[in-house]
């Protein structure tokens, strides 16, 4: 299967929508019919619409954008420890803050 990119989101939307009407699919996604029509025609979404599309298509936004997901421990363990001016406590606190923001924006915050 070819990697999912911004350029082929329109095709994926049409495939997922299938024979359902645009009105129904647009309502599920949370966009207007006009927006869905533009997206299926290949127009690029704004960031909020992109977030909704990824949720509806069950896609990882980072993968669509070509970013490789780093293991969570890498964020805390390597990147923050590499800065020798941070105390271990500060690095840990920053790591927890980053992880909390990640959970919040991915919709898994408790």
C-alpha positions in Angstrom: 0.0 0.0 0.0 1.3 3.4 -1.0 2.1 5.8 1.9 -0.7 8.3 2.7 0.2 11.9 1.8 -1.5 15.2 1.7 -1.7 14.8 -2.1 -3.8 11.6 -1.9 -6.1 12.6 0.9 -8.9 13.4 -1.6 -8.8 9.9 -3.1 -8.9 8.4 0.4 -11.9 10.6 1.3 -13.8 9.5 -1.8 -12.9 5.8 -1.1 -14.0 6.1 2.6 -17.2 7.9 1.7 -18.1 5.2 -0.9 -21.7 5.5 -2.1 -22.8 7.6 0.9 -23.8 11.1 0.1 -21.5 14.1 0.6 -23.9 15.6 3.1 -23.7 12.5 5.4 -19.9 12.2 5.1 -19.4 16.0 5.6 -21.5 15.9 8.8 -19.5 12.9 10.1 -16.2 14.7 9.5 -17.5 18.0 10.8 -17.0 20.1 7.6 -19.3 21.7 5.1 -20.3 19.9 1.9 -18.4 22.6 -0.1 -15.2 21.9 1.9 -15.6 18.1 1.4 -16.1 18.7 -2.3 -12.9 20.8 -2.5 -10.9 18.3 -0.5 -12.1 15.4 -2.7 -11.0 17.4 -5.7 -7.5 17.6 -4.3 -7.4 20.9 -2.4 -5.3 21.0 0.8 -7.1 21.3 4.1 -6.4 23.9 6.8 -4.9 22.6 10.0 -8.2 22.1 11.9 -9.8 20.4 8.9 -6.7 18.2 8.5 -7.1 17.1 12.2 -10.7 16.2 11.6 -9.9 14.3 8.4 -7.2 12.3 10.1 -9.6 11.3 12.9 -12.3 10.3 10.4 -9.9 8.4 8.2 -8.2 6.9 11.3 -4.8 8.2 10.2 -1.8 9.4 12.1 -1.3 13.1 11.2 2.5 12.8 11.6 2.7 9.9 9.2 0.6 11.8 6.6 3.0 14.7 6.9 6.0 12.4 6.5 7.2 12.7 10.1 8.4 9.6 11.8 7.1 9.1 15.2 9.8 9.0 17.8 9.4 6.7 20.7 8.0 8.6 23.7 11.1 7.8 25.7 13.3 9.4 23.1 11.6 12.7 23.7 12.3 12.6 27.4 15.4 10.5 27.5 17.6 11.7 24.6 16.5 15.1 23.4 16.1 16.7 26.8 19.1 15.0 28.3 21.3 16.2 25.4 21.0 19.7 26.7 23.6 19.7 29.4 22.3 23.0 30.9 19.1 21.4 32.1 18.9 19.7 35.4 17.5 16.2 35.5 14.4 17.5 37.3 13.8 20.2 34.7 14.3 17.7 31.8 11.8 15.3 33.4 9.3 18.1 34.0 9.6 19.3 30.4 9.2 15.7 29.2 6.0 15.3 31.2 4.7 18.6 29.9 5.4 17.5 26.3 3.7 14.1 26.9 0.7 15.8 28.4 0.4 18.2 25.4 0.7 15.2 23.1 -2.1 13.3 24.9 -4.3 16.5 24.9 -3.9 17.1 21.2 -4.3 13.5 20.3 -7.5 13.3 22.2 -6.3 10.8 24.8 -6.0 13.2 27.7 -7.7 11.9 30.8 
